[in-house]
Amino acid sequence: MNLSITFKGLNAFTAIFLLFFQPTLSSQTIIIKGVVKDEQTLKPIPDVNIKIFGTTIGTATDNNGRFSIKFDKFPTILIFSCIAYEEENYKITELPKNQLEFLLRSRSYPLKEVNVTSQNYSFLFKNQDYSVLDYELMGDNVLLLIFRARLTKSEMVLLNRSGDTLVVSSMPDVPPSRLYKDFLSNIHYISKTDYAYQVVYNMNDKTLDIPYRTTIDSLERIVKPFIFQISNRLYFQEIQVNGLGMAIGFYQKGIGKKYIRKYFNEKKSSEKMDDQIFYDKWNGLIGSQIPSGDENGDLAAADVGKSPKLGQYMNNFDERAYQFEFYNMRFPVIKVADDKIAFFNFGDDVLEMMDINGKTRKIIPITFHKESVPKFDTLSSVRLSDSGWRWGNAILEDEFNHNVYATYSKNGMIRINRINLETGKIMRGTVIPILFPEKMEIYDGEVYFLNRGKDENWKLAKCTL
């Protein structure tokens, strides 16, 4: 690919003409127009940054990949940069007769066997005056909390999945704090006064209605323990045994509370015991200083930060291990069908598929949460640690079709891989083409996320998986 326009290949007369008449050309304003396309698909690329080397002059391509840029002398070098594409430099030494076409090469990432870099993304909300404070998916629509001027001006905006505005509404109580979605997918607006207001879209009147108000403490006390509903059962998950165990169960009218699966992480318990013996031997007795939490071992009831001597005996890494890894292990429990529940037992490296009564239907070994992929994994024979990708410690569920995804991170990039619930293997994944995405949610094969560049407002984007 050689789009540079240089003296090479010009005849002698043309070269001499350009050489002697350069001062005349330099004194004029030169305008270059062009279009930037993907080298493989030949589709136009929007939002490509174009700068003149050695200056602060720059521009960007529009939605059709087109741009124009002014400069005052030849030769000049244009620098093209865009996330998910290789940076390219082009030297221009004469005024072209026609519009120039520039081709950018898609950046390749490691683990090509399981990665696809998606170019199919768009911004649903991008405004230079307003910033997105929070968002939640509301069925086929998206509810945004937007603000400007230090929260002094804020609104709720309901968009459809194409980014079209359906409703703009003021808040019942300001300043805003966040949005909250409960296990039944009801959306609540939370103000800084700690009041919670349920938000309902009235399709007939095209309005956002507020049917009731409560406090956030009351709301979370009622709904937070639950994870999903199947028929007339409300399923819950509890942390037990000082965070080293968990239990799954449900509430049902006429039956009450019933546990269907309990798990105790013996490996972590053994590791904790070994660590305590070490610290007891070298640093004195510290076992009594590790908070035990409430009767279920939930550290929310015991303020870890108020354990004054914990940090005196452990370095930062050890303290983090106790507080987060040991006490707050994540064992996602996800409803994948009306008669099927997936329990991600990361402690034993298995995926347990259960029926609604907790009876095990299938136990599937899993390795995708490990730092490296074993050689016998058919998807890849390279180590994730060697390629720079790290397990993101997050499982994302598609609310629309109940597909389940694993996340990986590398230098600000996020890769999302669908998990095959029959085999436990990760399938082909997608690298989000925008760095540092925040608050990712998936619906109907699209991932939604917040993003902010330097000196920019928060934007809401979506990307096809």
N, C-alpha and C positions, 0 to 999 in steps of 0.2 A: 504494500500500500504506500504509494508515494504521491502525496498531494502537495508537496512543497513546490513552490514556484521559484526557481533559481536560474542563474545564468547558464547552468549546465544544460546543454541541448539547444541553446539559442545560437543563431548564426552570428558571425563576427560583427556585421553591421548593427544588428539589434543590440548586441552587448555593448558596443561603443556608444550607441545612441543613449542607452540607459545610463551608462557611466557618466557621460558629459552633461546630460540634461537632468541628473538627479537633483541639483539645487532647485530647479524650476518646479519639479514635482513635489519637493519637500515643503515648499511654501504654500501648498494648497491643502485643503481639507479633503482627505481621502475616505471614501465610504466603501466598506466591503460588506456585501450581503451573502448569506449562505444558509445552508440547511445541514443539520447534523442528524445522521442516521446510524442505526445499529448495523454493524458490519455483516452480520449473518442474516438478520431478518429484513434489513433495509427499511425498517419502520423508523419514523422520526422519533427523536429522543427529546422530551421536554426538560426544562430546568437544568440544562447543561451550562455550567459557569464558563465564561470565555473572558480571558484577560490578556492584555498586551504586556508582554514581558518587560520588566523593568519600570513599569508605570502602575498607577492605581486605576487606570481606565479599564472598564469591564462591562459586560452585559450578560444576558442569559437567554437561552432559547425559549420560544413560546410553546404553546401546546402542540404546534405543528412542527416543532424542531427548527423553526426559522429564527434568524437573528440578523442584525446589522450593527456594525461597529465603526466608529470614526477614529482616524489617526492622521498624523501630519507628515509622515515621511516613510520612505522605503529605505532599506528593508525593515520589516517588522515581524515579530514572532507572536503568534497567537497560542495561548495555552488553554486547552480544553480539559475540563475536569467534571466528573459526575460520579456519584456514588454507584458502585457496582460496575464501573467501567475503568479501563486503564487510562491514565492521564496521557494526553498526546500533545506534542508541540508541532506547530506548522509554521514554516518560514515563508513569507510572501515578499517577493522582490519586484513585482510589477502589478499594475492594475488589470484584473481579469476582465474579459469581455462579457462573460456570462456569470450568473450566480454560481458560487462554488458549492460543492457537495463534500462534506467531511464525514468520514466513517470512523466510529469508535468501536473498539474491541471490548466485548464483555469480559470483566475480570473473572479469572478462574480461581476457585477455592480448593483447598485440599478435600479429600474424601469425595472425589467426583462420582464414586459409585452410588452415593446416597444423597448427593446434593444437587439441587437445581436452583439457580439464582433467578428469582422471579423479577420480571420487569413490569408485571401487571399490577401496578399500585397506583393509588390516587389519594388526594387529600379531600376528605369530606368537609372539613372546616379549616380554612386558612385565612386569617384576617389580621391585618397590620394594626388594627385598633383594639381588637378583642383577643384574649387568650383563653384557652380551654382549661378550666379548673378541674373538671372531672367529667366522666361520661359513663353511661351504662347502656347495654343493649336491651331494647324493649321490644321483644318479638322481632318483627321485620323492620323495626325502626330503631333509631339511636337517639337517646336523650343526652343533651350536653348541658353542662353548667359553664357559662362563659362570663368573663368579667373584664374590666379595664379600670385603670386609675386606682390601683390598690384596693380593689373590691368595692369602691364607691358606686360603681355602675355595673350591675350584673343582671343576667337574664337566663332563663331556661329556653333551650331551642330544641325542637324535635325535628329530626331529619329522617328521610327514608334512606334506604341503603345506597341509593344513587347520589345522595348528597343534596337532594331537593328539600327546601325548608317547608315543613308542614305547619308548625306552630311556633310562635315566639311569645313567651309569657314572662311576666314579672314573678318574683318570689314572694311568698306570704310572710317571710321573716328574713331580714338581712342583718349582718353580712352572711354570705353563704360559707359553708364548710366543705361539704362533699355530697355525693350520692351514695346510696346504700341499696343493694339488691338482696332480698331475703331468699330462702330456699324455695319459695314458691314463685320466684321471678318477679315479685312485686318490687317496684322501684320507690325509694323514699328519698325525699330531699332533706338534708340535715343542715341546720343553721348553726352559727357559732354560739347561739344561745342553748345549744344541745336539745332543741326540739326536732322531732322527726315528723315529716308530712308525706303521706302516701301520694304518689303522683299517678294519675290515670288519664289516658288519652281518650277523649270523647270524640269518636270518629264522626258522629252526626253533626256536632256543633263545631268541630275543628278547634277544640280547646283542650287545655291541660287542667283537669279538675283535681281538687284537693279534698278527698272525702273525709279524712280525719287527721287529728294531730295527737301525738304522744311524745314522751321523752325518749331520747336515744337509749338510755339505760333500760327503760321498760321494754322497748322494742327488741333490743339485743337479748334481754333476759328471756323473752318469749320465743324468739325465732333462731337465735344463734346456735343452740345445741343441735338443731336439725340440719340434715344435709340434703335430703330429697324426700319425695312422697311417691309411694306406689299404692294405687287404689286408696283404701281408707287407712293406710298405715303411714305414720310419720317416722322416718328412720333417723337415727342419731349416731354419733361417734363420740366416745369419751376417752380421755387420756387417763390412765391409771398407773399405779405402782411407781410413783415418783417419775412419771414420764417414760418409763421403760416398758409400759404395757398399754394396751388399748382395748376397747370393747365396742362392738357394733350391736345395735338393737333397734327396736321400734316401739312406738306407742300406738295402741289400737283401742277403740271404744269397745268396752266389754271385756277386754283382756288386760289393759293397763300397760305397764312397762315390761318388756321382755328382751333379754339378751339373746343374740343368735350366734355370736362369735367373739371369743376373747383371745387375746394374744399377748404373750410376754416375751420380750426380746432377751433371751438368755445370753447371747453373745455380747450385747452391750452391757448387760449386768456383770458379766465376767470381766470385761474391760474396765468397767468402773471400779470393781473390787480391786483389781490389780493396781490401778492408779491410786486408789486410796491407801493401799498398803505402802506404796512407794512414798507418798507424801507423808503418811504417818511416821515412816521410818526416818526420813530426812528433814522434814519441816515441822514435826510435831503433829499433834492430833488435829486434824481439820475436818474430820467426818461430821462432827456435830455442827459445823458452821455452814454446811451445804443445806440450803433451804429444802424443806420437804413438801411445801405447798399445802393444799387443803386435803380433805379426806380422800380425794381421788388423785392426789398428786399433781394437781394443776397449779403451775407456778404463777398463774394470774392472781392467785390468792395470796401468794407470798412474794414480796418484792425482792427480787434477786439483787437489785442495786443497793439494798440496804444491808447486805451481808458484808460488814466492814472489813473482815480479815481475809476474805476469799482471795482478793488480788494480792495479798501480801505473801501468799504461799504458792501462787501459780503465776506463770507468765501469761501473756495475753492469749496465746494459742490454747493453753490448757483451760483457761477460764471460759473461753468461747466454747470449747468442747463440752464442758460441763453444762453450761447454760443453754446451749442450743442443740448440740447433737444428742446428748444424753436425755435432756429433759423435754425437748420439743421435736422428737423424731416425727417425720411425716409418713403416714401410711394412708394414702388416698383411698377412699371408698367411693366408687362411682356407679351410678345407675346407667347401665348400657342398653337396657331394654326393660319392658314392663315385667319381665320375669327373670331378669339376670342382673347380678351385681358383681362388679370387679373389685377385688381387694388387692391392692399393690403392696405385697408383703416384702418390703425392701430389706427387712432384717434377715429373712431367710432366702432372699433372692428368688422369689417365686411370685407369680401372678395367680391368685386363687379366684376362680370363677364359681360363684355361688348362686343358688336360687333364692327366692325372697324369704325363705325360712332359714337361711344360713347353711344349707346342705351343700357340700362341695361337689361341684360337677366336674371340675377339671383343675389340675395343678400344673402350671406351665413355668418352666425355668426362665428367668430373665437376666440379661446382662447389660442392657442398654444404659442402666444407671451407674455402671462402673466407669472408672476413669479410662479404661482401655477396652477395646473390643477383642475378644479372644480370636485366635486364628481360625477356629472352627466355625466362627460366625460367617455365614455365607454372604453377608452383605459387604464385608470389608475385611481385609487382612492387615490393616495398618492400625496403629495405636492412636486413640483419640488424643492422648497426651502429646504424642509426637507431632500431630498435625495442629495442635493448639486449641482444639475444641474441648470444652469442659462441660460435664453434665450440669444442667441448670437447676437441678433439684426442684423441678416443677412439672406437674402433669396438667395439661389443659384439655378441657372437654368442649366439644362442639355441641352447643345447646340444641341445635336443629336436628342433627342426625346421630348424636351420641358417639361420634368418632372420638378417639382419645389420642393425644399427642404428647411427645416428650420434647424438651427444649435443651439446647446447647448454646454456649456462648464462646466468643473469641474476639478479643480486641474491640469490643463495642458492637460486634455483629451478633445476631441471634439466628440460630438455625432451628427450624421446627420440623420434626419427623413424626409422621403418623405411626402409631403402634398397632401391629397386627395382633388382635386379641385372641386369635386362634393359635398363633405360634409364639407370641411374646417378642418377636423380632421387630426392629424399626424398619419402616418402609422408606421409599424415596422422600427426601426432605427438601425444604425450601429455605433459602437464606433470605431474610428480610432485607431488601436493598436500601434501607435507611438505617444509619447507625443509631445506637442507644435508644431503641424503642422502649416505651414505658406502658405499663398496665395493658398487657395483651389479652384479648378475649377473642374467641373463635366462634363464628356462626356461619353455617352453610358453606363451609369450605373457604371462608375468608377470615383472615386475622385482622383485628382492629387494634390500634395502638396510638399512644400519644408520642409526640416528638417535638423537640425544640432545638434549633440550631443556635449558634452563638449570636447573642443580641437579638433573638427572635422571640415571638410569642409561641405558646404551646399550640400545636396543631393536632388535629385528629386525622389519621390516615388509615387506609385499609390495603391489604395485599392478598392476592389470590394464592392459595396454597396448591 
